Each structure stands twice: as C-alpha cells, then as structure tokens.
Amino acid sequence: MARIYADENFLLPIVELLRAFGHDVLTSREAGKSGFGIPDEEVLAFAISNNRAVLTRNWGDFIRLHRLQQNHAGIIVCKEDLNIERQATRINDAIFAEENLRGKLIRVIRPPR
C-alpha cells in the first residue's frame, strides 16, 4: 500500500480504484488545495511534508522537479489513458513493482494501440 497525493488533474474514478486496491490516496480537493493554481513546487512540498508520493499527469514539470529534488516520497507521472480501469491497474502495478517509492520517479505510460 502506498500513501499518495493526487494532484488536481487526476480523475476521481482512478483515485477511487486505487483506494479499492488498498492505497491511501489524498486528493488535492480533499486537502483544500484544488482550484487555486498552486505551483508544482508547492504541490511537491505538500506531498513531502505529508510523506506522500505525488500522482500526476503533469509529466514534464514533475520530471524536472524530480531531477532538482530527489528527497521526496515518490513521484508517479502518468500519460493519459481514457480506459480508467486500465490506468488504475497500471499505476497499481507500477507501485507494487517497487520495494519503496522514496526518491523514485515512476513513469506510467499508455500501452501501445
């Protein structure tokens, strides 16, 4: 089970499926941080302060942040997949493929068409 902070661009149905897999997922809305245009650096800082891995579709910015700041609980970047169940399963599989998410950048890509 992972402790995850889903940023505001992550779909609630995926969050709910990740919770069903047993992950502890906090959304930006639940944290009171949705709709404010919070900079990515602050999103990562919030996740770090709450010992949570960031779950995001903001691929480029969070890869850059990982390179600058590797002292985090994990960053999971995902390419958009319109198949919600498949995306949740791929995220879950990527998490379980790692012993520990701390300091790691996990890339979850769409399967080839």
C-alpha positions in Angstrom: 0.0 0.0 0.0 1.3 3.5 -0.9 0.5 6.9 0.6 -0.4 9.0 -2.4 -1.2 12.7 -3.0 -3.2 13.0 -6.3 -2.9 16.5 -7.8 -5.9 18.3 -9.2 -5.6 17.0 -12.7 -6.1 13.4 -11.6 -9.6 11.9 -12.2 -11.6 10.8 -9.1 -12.7 7.4 -10.6 -9.0 6.5 -10.9 -8.4 7.6 -7.3 -11.3 5.5 -6.1 -10.0 2.4 -7.9 -6.6 3.0 -6.3 -8.2 3.2 -2.9 -10.0 -0.1 -3.7 -6.6 -1.6 -4.4 -5.7 -0.6 -0.8 -3.7 2.6 -1.4 -4.2 5.6 0.9 -4.9 8.4 -1.6 -5.5 12.0 -0.7 -6.8 14.3 -3.4 -5.9 18.0 -3.8 -9.6 18.7 -3.3 -9.8 16.8 0.0 -6.6 18.7 1.1 -8.3 22.0 0.3 -5.8 22.8 -2.4 -7.8 22.5 -5.6 -8.7 25.3 -8.0 -6.0 27.7 -6.8 -3.4 27.1 -9.5 -0.8 26.1 -6.9 2.7 25.8 -8.4 4.1 22.4 -8.9 6.9 23.1 -6.5 4.3 23.7 -3.7 2.4 20.5 -4.7 5.6 18.5 -4.3 6.4 20.3 -1.0 3.0 19.5 0.4 3.4 15.8 -0.6 6.8 15.7 1.0 5.5 17.3 4.2 2.8 14.6 4.4 5.1 11.8 3.4 3.1 11.0 0.2 4.1 10.2 -3.3 2.7 12.6 -5.9 0.4 11.2 -8.6 0.2 13.5 -11.6 -0.3 13.7 -15.4 2.0 16.7 -15.4 4.8 14.7 -16.9 7.4 17.3 -17.9 7.2 19.6 -14.8 7.4 16.8 -12.3 10.3 15.0 -14.1 12.1 18.3 -13.8 11.3 18.6 -10.2 12.5 15.1 -9.5 15.8 16.0 -11.1 16.1 19.1 -8.8 14.7 17.5 -5.6 15.1 13.8 -5.1 14.3 13.8 -1.4 10.6 13.0 -1.8 8.3 10.1 -1.1 8.0 9.3 -4.8 6.6 10.9 -8.0 4.3 8.9 -10.2 3.8 10.5 -13.6 1.2 9.1 -16.0 0.2 9.6 -19.6 -3.5 10.0 -20.0 -5.4 6.8 -20.7 -9.1 7.0 -21.4 -9.6 3.5 -20.1 -9.9 4.3 -16.3 -9.7 0.7 -15.1 -6.6 0.0 -17.2 -4.9 3.2 -16.0 -5.6 2.4 -12.3 -4.3 -1.1 -12.7 -1.1 0.1 -14.5 -0.5 2.6 -11.7 -1.1 -0.1 -9.0 1.3 -2.5 -10.9 4.0 0.2 -11.1 3.7 0.9 -7.4 4.0 -2.8 -6.5 6.9 -3.3 -8.8 9.0 -1.1 -6.5 10.1 -2.1 -3.0 9.9 1.6 -1.9 8.8 4.7 -3.7 11.1 7.1 -1.7 13.1 9.3 -4.1 11.9 7.4 -7.2 10.3 8.7 -10.4 7.8 6.2 -11.7 6.6 6.5 -15.3 3.2 5.0 -16.2 2.7 5.1 -20.0 -0.2 4.0 -22.1 0.0 0.6 -23.7 0.6 0.7 -27.5 -2.6 0.7 -29.5 
